[in-house]
C-alpha cells in the first residue's frame, strides 16, 4: 500500500491584468479570454551537490560518489478549478478526484484529469490552455493526486495511462548507472486568490506551478537516495513522498518564462 503525503499551499496571487493579443507564431502568448496552466522545473545546488542539464534533455544530479539522472518525470493533474467572485460553493464529489468532500459546485472551469510530462531539462511545459466564460473570478484550485475509476473522466484517463493506477507521480532514469522506475502517490493542493479578481473578457492569465525535481530523491543533508528504494514498501518511500508533496509552488507567469511575474524569492506572491 502506498503512503500518501498531502501538502496544502495557500498563496495570494496579486495580478495586474493587461490585455494580451494572441499570436499563433508565439506558443507562449496568452489567448484573449483564456486561462492557461504551465509547469516549470528547476534545480538547486548546495556545497555538497551539483545539478546539471544538457542538450539530451535530462536532469543530472551528483552528491558525494552517487549520481542520479532523471530522464522522465510525470505528474497527474487531477483537478483545476476557477471560482467566480461571490459564488457560494457546496460540497460535491469531483470527477477524477478521490476526495469526496470538495467545494466544486461554483467552479466555472473544471477539467478531466491529465498527465503532465515535466521538462526534466529545466524548461516550461504548458499543461493546458482553456477558454473561460466571461465574468470575474476570485480564486483557483489545483490538485496533484492519484485518480480513481469512479467517474467516466477518470475511467478514460486510467484506460489511457494504466501505469498511473494508484499513482500521482512517475519518474524514470538511472542511479549510479542502474535503471529505475519510481511511482508514488503524494498529494499536493495549491489554492490561490486573484487580487484584484481576474476579469475574463479581453484578457488572459497564466499560472505556473514550479516543481523542484532536484530535491525529490534527497535526504535533509543533501545525500542522494536510490529512487528504487522509494517505491511502495521501500525504506525511503515516506521521505520521497514528503519531498515531492512539498516541491510544488504556484505563481503568476504571463510571459511563460517559469518565473514569478512579481519577483518574490520563493515563487509565491505576497
N, C-alpha and C positions, 0 to 999 in steps of 0.2 A: 504494500500500500504506500502511495506517495504521501509525503507530508506537505501540506500547503502552507505557505507563509504569505500573509496579507499585509500590505502596507498601503495606507490611505494618505495621499498627499493633497492637501488643500492649498491652492495657490490663487492669488488675486492677480488677474491679468489686466493691467492698465493699458487700454487701447486708445490710440489716436487714429481713428479710421480716416483714410483718404481714398479717393476714387482711384481704381486701378483698371486700366484698359487691358483687355485680353490680347494675347499675341501668340498666334499659332506657331511662330518660329521660336518662341521662348517658352520651353516647358515649365519654367519656374514662375511664370507670370500667373496672376490670380484672375480667374474669370469673374466678371461682374455678377453679383448676386450669388456667389458660391462660397462655400467654406471648404477648406482642404486641410488634411492632416498629413504631416510628414514625420518620419523617424530619422534621427541623426545619431551617428555613433561616434564616440570619442574614446581616447585612451589617456592615461595619465602615467607619469614617471615618478619614481622615488629614487633615493640614493642606492637602493639595493636591487633595483629592477629597471628594465627598459622596455619600450614599446616601439615597434617599427611597422610601417606599412610599406608596401612595394607594389609595382605595376601589375603583379599577378593577382591582386585583389584578395589578400589575406591579411590577418592581424597576427603578427609575430610577437610573442612576449618571452622575456627571459628573466630569470631570477636565480642567482647562485649558479648551480650546474644544471638547472632544469630549463627546458624550452617548451613553449606551448604555441601552436599555430592553429588559429581558428580559420577555417575555410568557408564555413556556412553557419549562419545564425538566424533562426526564425522565431517569431513570437506570434501568438494568437491574439488578435484584437477582437475580443468578444462583444464589445459594445462601444458605440459612440453616440451620444445624445446631445441635443441642444434644447435648452429650456426657454420658453417665451417669458418675457418680463411680465410679472404679475400673475403668472399661471399658478393654479392650485393643483398640486400633484396628489395622487392617491397611490397606494402600494399595489403593484401588479407584478406579474412574472414576465420577464423579457425573453423573447425568442433567442435561443442560443446561449442564454446565461444560466448558470446553475445556482444563482442567488434568487431565492423565491420572494424576498421582500425588497422591493425597489421602487423608487419614485420615477415612473416612466410614462404615466398616462398623459403628462403635459409635454412630452418630447415631440418636437416637430421633425427632427431628423433622427431616425432610428434604423440602424443598418444591420444586416446579417453578419455573422462572424466572418472574419477574413484572416488569411495567413500572410504575415508581412515578412519578407526577406530583407533582413537588415544588411546594410552595406558594411562588410567587415573591414574594408579598407578606409573607413573614416568618412564616408560620404553621406549624402542625404537621400532618403528614399521616400517618394510621395506615396502614401498608403491609399489615399482616396481624394477625390475632388467631386463634390456633390452640390447640386443646386439646392437652395433652401427657399421656402415660401417667404414672401416679403413680410416684414414685421420687425419687432425689436426683441432681442434675445439677451438674457441676463446671465446665463451660466452654461457650462458644458460638463460632460462627464465621460470619461473613457475608462475602459477596464481591460486589463490583460489577465486572462484566466482561461482555464480549460473549458470546453463546451461539452454538453451532454446531449444525447439524442432525445430531446423532449419535444422539440418543435420541428416543423418542416425545414426551417432555415438551418438548424444545426444538423439535422439528418443529412442534408445535402452537403454541408461542409465536411462532415466526418466521412462521407462516402468518397469525396474527392481527395481527402487527406487522412487515410486510415492510420498513418503513422502518428497522428496527433490525438488519437483517442486517449483521453485522460491526461493530456499534456498541454501546457501553455507555452513551453519553450523547447526548442530542439537545436542542438549545436553539433557540428561535425568538425573534425580536424585531427591533429596529431599531438601527442605528448611525448617528448623525448623520442620522436620518430615513430611512435606506435599509434596507429589509427584508433580513434574513439568516436562514439556517438553518445551524446548526453541528451536525455529527455527528462523534464521535470514539470511540476505544476505549481510554481509560485504564482501568487496573485498580487496585482498592483492596481490600485484605483486612483485616478487623477481627476480632481474636480477643480474647476476654475470659474471665477466670476469675471464677467466683462464689465470693466469700469473705465469709461462710460459704457452702457449697454451697446451691444453690436446691433446696428441697424442694417438690415438686409434689403437694400434697394439697388443702388448703382455701385455698391462697394463690395469688396470681398475680404476674406480673412484666412490666414493660415496659422494653425497651431502646430508646433513641432514638439515631439516627445524625444528628448535626448536620452540615450542609453549608453552607459559606461561599461563596455564589454570587458575592459582590461581588468576589472576587479571581480568579475563573476567567479573565477576559479582561483581566488587568493585567500590566504588567511589574514588575520588582522595585522600580522607582522610583515606582510608582503610576500610570503612564500607561496609559490605556485603549487596547486594540487592537481593530481591526475583527474580529469573530468569523469573518467570511467568509474572512479570511486564515489562519485556524487549521484549516481543513478539510484533508483529505489532500493533501500536497504543498505546502501554503501556507507562507509564511515564518514564521508564528507557531504552526504545528501542534505542534511539540515543546514549546514553552513552555507553551501552554494545556493540553496533555495532562498535563504535570507538575503544573501548578497544580491541575487538577481532582483528580488522583490523591491529592494530599496535603490535600485540603479536607475529608475525612471524619473525624469523631471520634465515638466511641460512649460512652454513659454510661447509668446507671440513671435512669429518669424515670417513676416510678409514677403521678404525677399528670398526665402528658402535657402539661406546660407548656413543653417544649422546653428545660428547664434541668436541669443535673446535680443530682440529689437531695442530693448531698453537698457541693455548692457549690464544687468546685475551679475555679480560674480558667480553665483551658484546656479544660474539658469532659471531663476524664479523672479517674477516681478514683485516689487514691494508695494 
